[in-house]
Amino acid sequence: MTQTNVKGVKALENGRKQVSLVVNGHLQEIEVDTILVAIGRDPSPQSFKVELSGVSYDKKSGKILGGNGEVERTNVSHIYAVGDIVDKVPEL
Protein backbone atom coordinates (compact mmCIF):
# COMPACT_ATOMS: atom_id res chain seq x y z
CA MET A 1 0.00 0.00 0.00
CA THR A 2 1.60 3.22 -1.12
CA GLN A 3 0.79 6.76 0.03
CA THR A 4 -0.28 5.26 3.36
CA ASN A 5 0.41 6.29 6.94
CA VAL A 6 0.02 3.82 9.81
CA LYS A 7 -1.85 5.42 12.72
CA GLY A 8 -1.97 2.45 15.05
CA VAL A 9 -1.91 -1.31 15.54
CA LYS A 10 -3.99 -3.30 17.99
CA ALA A 11 -3.46 -6.98 18.85
CA LEU A 12 -6.68 -8.97 18.57
CA GLU A 13 -7.66 -11.98 20.69
CA ASN A 14 -7.48 -14.26 17.64
CA GLY A 15 -3.76 -13.47 17.22
CA ARG A 16 -4.31 -11.17 14.24
CA LYS A 17 -3.66 -7.44 14.22
CA GLN A 18 -6.03 -4.57 13.48
CA VAL A 19 -4.17 -1.80 11.65
CA SER A 20 -5.51 1.76 11.44
CA LEU A 21 -4.32 3.51 8.29
CA VAL A 22 -4.76 6.82 6.55
CA VAL A 23 -4.89 6.13 2.81
CA ASN A 24 -5.08 9.20 0.59
CA GLY A 25 -6.55 11.18 3.50
CA HIS A 26 -9.17 8.57 4.48
CA LEU A 27 -9.09 6.48 7.66
CA GLN A 28 -9.19 2.75 6.95
CA GLU A 29 -8.88 -0.28 9.21
CA ILE A 30 -7.69 -3.70 8.08
CA GLU A 31 -7.12 -7.01 9.86
CA VAL A 32 -3.89 -8.85 9.08
CA ASP A 33 -1.74 -11.80 10.14
CA THR A 34 1.63 -10.18 9.53
CA ILE A 35 2.92 -6.62 9.28
CA LEU A 36 5.81 -5.70 7.02
CA VAL A 37 6.84 -2.07 6.78
CA ALA A 38 9.04 -0.79 3.96
CA ILE A 39 10.24 2.68 3.26
CA GLY A 40 10.95 4.26 -0.09
CA ARG A 41 13.32 2.54 -2.47
CA ASP A 42 14.18 5.49 -4.69
CA PRO A 43 17.65 6.70 -3.71
CA SER A 44 18.05 10.11 -5.21
CA PRO A 45 20.64 12.13 -3.31
CA GLN A 46 20.57 14.74 -6.05
CA SER A 47 16.96 15.55 -5.08
CA PHE A 48 18.19 16.99 -1.78
CA LYS A 49 21.32 18.50 -3.38
CA VAL A 50 23.83 16.35 -1.53
CA GLU A 51 26.57 17.64 -3.83
CA LEU A 52 26.37 21.01 -2.03
CA SER A 53 27.76 19.28 1.08
CA GLY A 54 30.63 17.76 -0.89
CA VAL A 55 29.34 14.19 -0.45
CA SER A 56 30.25 11.93 -3.38
CA TYR A 57 27.64 9.79 -5.07
CA ASP A 58 27.40 7.61 -8.15
CA LYS A 59 25.33 9.53 -10.69
CA LYS A 60 24.37 6.32 -12.50
CA SER A 61 23.08 4.32 -9.50
CA GLY A 62 22.09 7.34 -7.41
CA LYS A 63 23.84 5.83 -4.39
CA ILE A 64 26.10 7.64 -1.95
CA LEU A 65 29.69 6.39 -1.93
CA GLY A 66 31.25 5.38 1.35
CA GLY A 67 34.64 6.70 2.28
CA ASN A 68 37.33 6.75 4.93
CA GLY A 69 37.30 2.94 5.26
CA GLU A 70 33.70 2.84 6.49
CA VAL A 71 30.81 2.06 4.15
CA GLU A 72 28.30 4.34 5.92
CA ARG A 73 30.69 7.25 6.52
CA THR A 74 30.79 9.40 3.43
CA ASN A 75 33.86 11.10 2.03
CA VAL A 76 32.90 14.03 4.29
CA SER A 77 34.00 12.61 7.65
CA HIS A 78 31.15 14.01 9.78
CA ILE A 79 28.34 12.97 7.39
CA TYR A 80 26.95 9.43 7.43
CA ALA A 81 24.40 7.74 5.18
CA VAL A 82 22.43 4.59 5.97
CA GLY A 83 20.12 2.22 4.16
CA ASP A 84 19.43 1.65 0.49
CA ILE A 85 20.96 4.97 -0.53
CA VAL A 86 24.49 3.72 0.30
CA ASP A 87 26.59 2.00 -2.34
CA LYS A 88 27.84 -1.54 -1.51
CA VAL A 89 25.30 -2.06 1.28
CA PRO A 90 22.75 -4.88 1.03
CA GLU A 91 19.33 -3.49 0.12
CA LEU A 92 16.39 -4.01 2.46
N, C-alpha and C positions, 0 to 999 in steps of 0.2 A: 504494500500500500504506500504510494508516494503522496507527497503533500499532506502528510498526516502527523499530528502531534498526539502523543500519549498523555492523557490527563490522569490516569490512575489504573491500578490493577487490584482486583480483589480475589482472594482465594475462595473457591466455592467448596461446599461440603463433599461434592462428588469428585474432588481432586482437580477439576478444571479451573480455569481462571476467567474472570469477567474483566474485560479490558474496556475502559472508557477512552474514546478517541474523539478528536476534532478533525473531521475530514472536510476540506474546502469550506471551513467555517461552520459546519454542522456537527453537533454532538451525535455520536454513534456508539453503541455498546455491542461488543461481540463476545462470544464464549469460545475459548480455545483450550487445546491440550498443552501447547508449547508456545513459548514466546521467543522470537529471535529478533533482535534489533540490529539494524545496519544503518550506517551513516553514508553520506554521499560517496560516490566512487569516481568523482570527476576531478582529479588533481589538476588544478590550473593556477599555479603560483603567479602567473602573469596577471591574473584577474585582480589580485590584491597588490600588484606592483612590487613584488619581492625584489626585483632588480634594484630598486631605489635603496635598499638596505645593503646591497653588495653581495647578497646570497646568490650562489651559483645554482643554476638548474638546467636540465637538459630540455632544450626547446622542442625536441621531437617527442619525447615521452611526457613532458610536462612535470617531471619529478625533480625534487630538490636533491642535489648531490651532497653526500656526506663529506666531511673533511676532518682534518686533524686526527686521523686514526680512529674516529668514532663515527659510526654510520648515521646516528641521529644528531650529531653536532655538525652544523653546517661549516662552510669555510669561514664564516664570521663567528669567532669563538664563543660569543655570548648568546648566539641564536641557535636554538634547537628546532627540529622538525620531527614529528612522529606520525606514524600511520602510513596509509597508502600513498601519501604524497612524497615519501622518501624513496629514492632509488636504492636498489639492492636490499629491500626489506620485504619479507613475505607479505603478500596482500591478505586482507581479512577474509 
